[in-house]
Amino acid sequence: MAGSRLLVRARTPGGVAECPGCGAGSARVHGVHERRLADLPFDGRSVIVRVRVRRLYCPTQGCQRTFREQVPGVLERYQRRTTRLTGHVRAAVRELAGRAAARMLGRWSVRLSRQTAVRVLLGIPLQTQEVPRVLSVDDFALLRRHRYGTVLIDGATHQRVDVLPDRRSGTLETWLWVHPGVEFVVRDGSATYAEAIRRGAPTALQVADCWHLWHNLVRAAEKVVAAHARRWAAAGPKRRQLTRETTTLAHWHAVHDLLDHGVGLMDCARRLGLGLNTVKRYSRVSEPEKLRRPPQYRASLVDPYRDHLRIRRATEPGVAVTTLLAEITALGYTGSLNLLHKYPNQGRAESARVMPSPADSPPGSPPAPANWASSGTLI
């Protein structure tokens, strides 16, 4: 025992050893060698085992001349760790892989680099699994937008069965022909997988998995909500605009009432719970109508066809956006369908509400019309 290490010396028992090549037994010693192996740590200390093993002559003609005896279950050929330590290292790298496994094993006084952890992970033999009765098929990205693979999962045990190098129909079809016995195949809505399953396993029943069912339901609900976005915008935000308008006007009247009674700006902000800069903006506006701020929009490709959109939406409120796109495209529109979708949803196809705000209202600006509900300018 020295410092943080525990040294154990051992030797193999004598007797007849079996040749790994031909299986013949031999007790004729050629020489003695010492193997140095790492074992499971003890009491926070790393354990080093030095084992003396014999090199024996093989009695079989044409086989290897000499061989080194092994201890099954304890020592393995070409290994620097005992069998039980190798099992613990494989369990750690299977769960954590490279750097994380190296850090965790370091806390257990087992030192190895991340490269060694990856090599141990790649050296774990794959378990041979029987063809499952329920097979789940899905794709995954090896390099997003460029290269994809297909993973096959046992639907009962949720264990990986195989990984295919791509997501082509022929690859999955070949795998199903080579591995018969699948009765149910769980897949997404891919037509490629559906055709491969129909050809490779014609008797298997194709089932949609729960995740894709819910995902498709959510996407369908989003499309329905988006189709009625104009009605939602007309119903919901209007109440918020009225509340904001009422609050802004109330603040303006409260500030000017206090100023008319000789209250200072700082005292007004403290009494009303507003910021000093906000009170200053209210004080600089002489009339509440000057608080109105028209909406500002950037120029759009749809602007030259605004009148046409207004007339069509007034005469036929339920007209489809694709129909409007075809009509204005014939008139010379060069934009996209997405831009046309956004145009009426922003209120630019009809009169937009103008919100009162203390910001961006410099003194001396021209008074706005008295109709607060429908006035405003379109860009």
N, C-alpha and C positions, 0 to 999 in steps of 0.2 A: 504494500500500500504506500503510495507516494503522492502527497498533495491531494489533488482532486481526481486522481485516477486510482483504480483498483486493478492490480495485475494478478491474473490467475494462470498458473502453469499446469498443463495436463499432457497426457499421452494416451494414445489409442491402445486398447487391449491387444495382446498378442493373439496368435492363432491364424486360421486360414481366412484370407480376404478374397472377395470375388472380383474377377476382372470385369470392368465395365464394357469391354468390347465383345468378348465371347462368352462371358459368364462362368468361366472355369475358375476353380479355387486354387490358391497358391499361398504357401507360407515361406517361400524362399526370398529372403531379404536382399535387396540390391543396395539400399541405403536408407538414411533417415533424414527427414526434412522437418523444418519448423514452420508452421503457419501462424500468422498473427491476425486475429479476428476481433471485431468489436461485438460486444454483447449488450444486453439490456442494462441500463444504468442501475446502480444500487445506492440508495441513500443519497441521491443527488450527485453521485460520482460516476464518471464513465468507466466502464469495465472493459479491459483488454484481456483476451484469452490467447495464450501462446500454447499451441498444441503440437506435439511431436508426432508426426505420421510417418509410416514406412513406405518406401518404394519397393515394389515386389516384381519378380520376374513372372511373365505370363508363360504357362507351360504349353500353350497351343501354338503349333507351327503356323506361320502366316499371319498371326494376330500381332498386335503391338508387342514390342519387346519387353517393356516395363510399364507398370502402371502404379499410380498412387492410391492408396486405400482411402475410402471415404467412410463417413459416419452418417448413415441416413437419418434425417430428422434433426441433425445438429449442424453438420457441415455440408456445403454444396460446392461443386467444382467452380473454380475461378471467382469465388466470392470472398469479400473482405468482411462480411458480417455473418453472424450466426443465423440460423433459419428463423428463430423466434424474433430476433431484432428485425430481420427483413420483413416479416409479417407485419410488425408494428409500423415500419416505415412505409410499406405499401398502403396500409390503412390510412395513414396521414396524408400521403400525396394523392390518394384517390379522392379524398374530400377537399383538399386545399390546393393541390397542384404545386406550383413553383415556389415563389418567394414566401407565401404564407406558410406552407409546409416546412420550409427551412427555418423560419422563425419559431414556429411551434415546437419542432423537434429540438431546436437549440435550448428551449426552456426545459426540456427533458434530458439535457446533457448529451444529446445525440447531434453531432456536428456533421453537416453536409451542406453543399452549396445548392443554389436553385437549379443549376444545370444538372447536378446529380439527381435532384428530386424529379426533374422532368424525365431523365433517362429511366429512373425507377418506374415512373408512371407509364412510360411507353413500353417497358419490359414486362408489365403485368399481363399474364396470359388471359386472353378473352375466354369467357365461359361459353361453352357450346349450349345453345338453347334450342329446344324443340320448336317447331312451327306452331305459333299460337293459334288458338281457336278464334280469338278476336284480335284483329290487327288494326292499329291506328297509324295513319299515314299523314305526314305533313312535311312542308318544305321549310328550310332555314337558309339564312344568308351566310355563305362563306366569304364573299366580298360583295357588299350591298350594291345592287343595280348591275352587277357584272357576273357573279357566279353564285349559284345556289345548289344545295344538295337536298336529299330526301332522307328523313329519319323515320324508321319503322319502330313502333312501340307496341309492346304486349298490352292489350287493353285490359287484361285481368290483373297482372302483376305490376304494370306501369314500368317495366324494365325495357331497356333498349334491346331490340332484336338485331337490327342491322342499320347501316348508313350507306346510302347510295350516292355516287359521285355527282349526280345531277338530278334534275326534276323532269326528265323527259318521259314520255309515255312508254317508249320501248324499253327503257331500263327497268321500270317498275313491272312491266308486263313480263319481261324475262325472269325477274326474281320470283314472281308469283308462279310461273310455270315450273321453275326449278324447285320451289318449296310448296308443294300442294298441301291441302288440308285446311286452308283458311276458310272459315264459314261466315264471318262478319268482318267488314272493313269499314272503319270509322274514318271519315275524310272531311275536308272542307268543300267549298263549292267549286273547286277546280274541275273544269271539263277535261283537262289532260289526264288527271288521275282517274276520273270516272271512266274514260275510254280504256285506260290501261287495265283497270280492275275488271271491266266487262270482258276484255279479251283474255287476260291472264288467269282470272278466276271467275268463270261465267256462272258458277253456282253460288258464289258468295253474295250475301246481302249487303248492299251499301247503305251506310247509316251516317247521318250528319251529326257531328259532335255538338255538345251543349254550348261550348264557347262560341262557335261560329253561328249557332242559332241565335244566341243573345246578341252577338255582334251585328248580324244582319238585321235583327229587329230594331236595334238602336239606330242603325243607319237609315232604315226605312222611316222611323219616327222623326229623325232629323230632317229628312227630305220633306215630310208632310208639314213640319213646323216652318221650314224655309219657304215652302210654297205659299203659306199664309203670313209671310213676314210683314207684308204691307198692312194687313189688318191688325197684327200685333203692335206694329209701330203706331198705328192710329189710335189704338185703345190704351196701351200702357203708358208710353212716355208722355201723353197729353196731360195726365193727372200730375205727373211730376213737374211738367212745365208750369202748370197753373200754380202748384205749390211754390215753386221757385219764384214765379212772378209776384205772387202775393207777399212772400217773405221779403223780396227785394223792395217792393213799394212800402211795406211796413217799416223796414229799416230806414228808408229815405225820409219818411214822415217823422219817425222818432228822432233821427239826427237833427233835422231842421227845427223840430219843436224845441229841442234842448238848446240849439244855437240861438233861436229867437228869444229864449229866456236868459241869454248871457252865459250859458255854460261853455267852458272851453273844450277844445278838441280832445285833450287827454282825459278830461272828466267824462266826456260823452262816451269814449271808448270803454272806460272803466264801468260806467253805469249800464251800458248796453251789452257788454261782453264781446265787443268787436275789436278787431285790430285797428291800430291808429291809422295805418295807411288806408284801410277800408273807409273809415270815418272821413278822412280827408277827401277821398274820391266822392263820397256822397255830398260833402259840403260844397265841392266845386260845381256840382250839377244844380242849376237853378230850378229846373222843372223836371218832374218825374218822367215825362215823355222822352227826355234826352238820354235816359238810361237804356233805351231800346237799342240793341245791337243787331244789325242784319247779319245773316249767315254769310260766311265767306267761303267760296268754292274755287278750286282751281279750274282752269279751262279744260273741257272734256271734248272728246270726239263726238259725243252724243248731242252737244249743245245745238248744232244746226238743225237737228230733227226734233227739238223739244215740242214745238207746236204740233207736229204730226202725232207725237206720243200723247199729248194732252187730248187731242180730238179723238184718237182711237180709244183711249181709256175712258173717256166720257161717254162715248156711244156704246162701247162694249167693255164693261168693267172686267169681265173674266177672260179677256183675250190673253193667250199664252205669250210668254216672252219670246219663244222661238218664232212665233208668227210675226211679232213686231220686228225681230231681227231680220227676217227675210224681207219685210217691207222696206225697212230703212237701208238695208244692203242694196236693194234695187235702186234706191235713191242716191247711193254713193257712199254709204257708211262703210268704213274700213276697220272698225274696232272689233272687239271680241264680245262673246256672249256674256262673259263675267262682268265686263264693264257696263253692259246694258242692264244687267241684274242690279248692280249697285246704284245705278242712276235714280230709278224711282224709289228705291228703299231709303235713299238719303233725303227724299223730299224734293228733289230738283226737278221732277217732272210736273209738279204742281206747286202752288204757293206754299212756302215754308213758314213756320211760326217764327217770329222774331222775339228773342228772349231779352228781358230787361237785365242789365248787369251794370254794376258800378265800374267795372273795368272797361277800358277802351272807349270812354265817353268824355272826350275833352270838352271843356267849356266853350260855348259859342257855336256848337254843332247845330245844324238846322233841325227844328222840331219835326218829329215823325208824325204820320197820320194818327188820328184818334182811335182807329179801329185796331185794338190790340190783338184780336184773335186771328185776323186774316192778312194783315199788311206785311210787307216785306219785299225785298228785292231778290231777284234771281241773277246769278252770275252766268 
